[in-house]
Amino acid sequence: MGDLHGVLLLSGVMACLLALGHLKRSCGIARLLQAADPHVEPAFSPLPCVSVLAPCRGVDHAFEAYARALLSQDYPCYEVLFLVESTADPAWEVLSCIVAATPGASASLLAVGAAQGCSQKIHNLRTGLAHVDAETTVLAFVDSDAQVHAQWLQALVRPLDTLTIGATSGFRWYVPCRGSLASSLRSAWNAATLGLMVHRRFGFAWGGSSAIRRELFDKLGIGEMWSRGLSDDLLLTRAVRRAGLGVSFVAAGLVPTCEPCTWPQLLDWTNRQVTIGRIYVPHSWGVSLLVHLSTIALGLLVLLALTTGQWLAGGLLVSHGLLHGLGSLVVCRAAMRRLAMSGFAVQQRAWAQALWGPAVTLLALVNIVVSLTRRTITWRGITYTMLSPQHTVVHRGRGAPVPRSHPA
């Protein structure tokens, strides 16, 4: 019994220390999110010309607001290329009307055809690259289910003045729908990745809100790397990292996504994200597995401590979950303030983020188990098999109809 007491007490102390470290990191993320943009002052050189590549498939929630916001950026020299598979896509009609109603904007709407050996998103992007303006110095990328503010493009572009930065990136913040537990859990599950985004080694350029110098993009051969791939952002990140350059997280690049989510959609989306991660970033996938297994092990130790009357050890072990929850709450409140600074009034119960911790762990473990058994995913109505990071097989069946609306 003495040995058990010592093991549980030592485990409790270690768990408490680890949780304090996590809370410290969460406070650091919160400070980063709420800090003033360090690149808001005018640069020594004029802002470069930018081409914003906006791949679309179907009509997302608040799609019209997304398109109009892209066409009204506070930026002196930029163009937007809306890229859809065909004129039969429901997005074509909506975008045609918006572009026609905004004659002062530099915008193009292109039908790029169906993808063959890569994801449809990558095919859209690669085709769009052939149409960017000759004066373009920076390429920016945005997802069609994200909402951007007027300063979004400036925020992503200005840090690229630093030559040690290969790419800049924001991230998505899922805003829960009122009364939907599935969308609330999705927000908490996704928010856990923010800690990865700000990490100097493991952060990546999220394709829904990112930018890179055109010269560097061409030099690294990213367009060619994309030719047989599925994940545009993870391939871009790999190229930038191999070149010895950094990916800079831009707090003002945090973008909200507000859309309904059912339990089946939540499971499908999380399974897809983790399956892609296993193929493209196996080391991060492995670290995630260890972290979540450790959390489950701590939960079992809590039960053991409480059932054997080891109250001090049990209290220390319970503090691990409480401090993690507090960290999630701190990050959520900071994200809400950042979005408010960008003009988005987000109504979200921050305390819910703190309570979802155990469910996030259990869901992540389910995702990991599922990812071990498959390489095939369905993304926006098209099915893909990832044989390797740069070898994707496209299964279109009978034409892969485009849904009118869908989750990411």
QUIWO-V729609 format. One line per field, one symbol per residue. ss: DSSP state (H for helix, E for strand, C for the rest). burial: + if it has 9 or more other ideal C-beta (glycine too) atoms within 8 Angstrom, else -. A space follows every 50 residues. Layout:
BEGIN
ss->???
burial->???
END
This chain:
BEGIN
ss->CHHHHHHHHHHHHHHHHHHHHHHHHHHHHHHHHHCCCCCCCCCCCCCCCE EEEEECCCCCCCHHHHHHHHCCCCCCCEEEEEEECCCCCHHHHHHHHHHH CCCCCCEEEEECCCCCCCCHHHHHHHHHHCCCCCCCCEEEEECCCCECCC CHHHHHHHHHHCCCEEEEEEEEEECCCCCCHHHHHHHHHHHCCHHHHCCC CCCCCCCCEEEEEHHHHHHCCHHHHHCCCCCHHHHHHHHHHHCCCEEEEE EEEEEEECCCCCHHHHHHHHHHHHHHHHHHCHHHHHHHHHHHHHHHHHHH HHHHHHHCCCHHHHHHHHHHHHHHHHHHHHHHHHHHHHHHHCCCCCCCCH HHHHHCHHHHHHHHHHHHHHHHCCCEEEECCEEEEEEECCEEEEECCCCC CCCCCCCC
burial->---++--++-+++-++-+++-++-++++++++++--+-+---+---++++ ++++++++-++++--++++++-+-+--+++++++++--++++-+++-++- -+--+-+-++++-++--++++++++++++--+---++++++++++++++- +++++++++++---+++++++++++++--+-+++++++++++-+++++-- --++++++++++++-+++-+-++-+++-+++++++++++++-+-+-++++ +++++++-+-+---++++++++++++++++---++--++--++-++-++- ++-+++-+-+--++++++++++++++++++++++++++++-+-+-+-+-+ -+++-++-+++-++++++-++----+++++++++++--++-+-+++---+ -+------
END
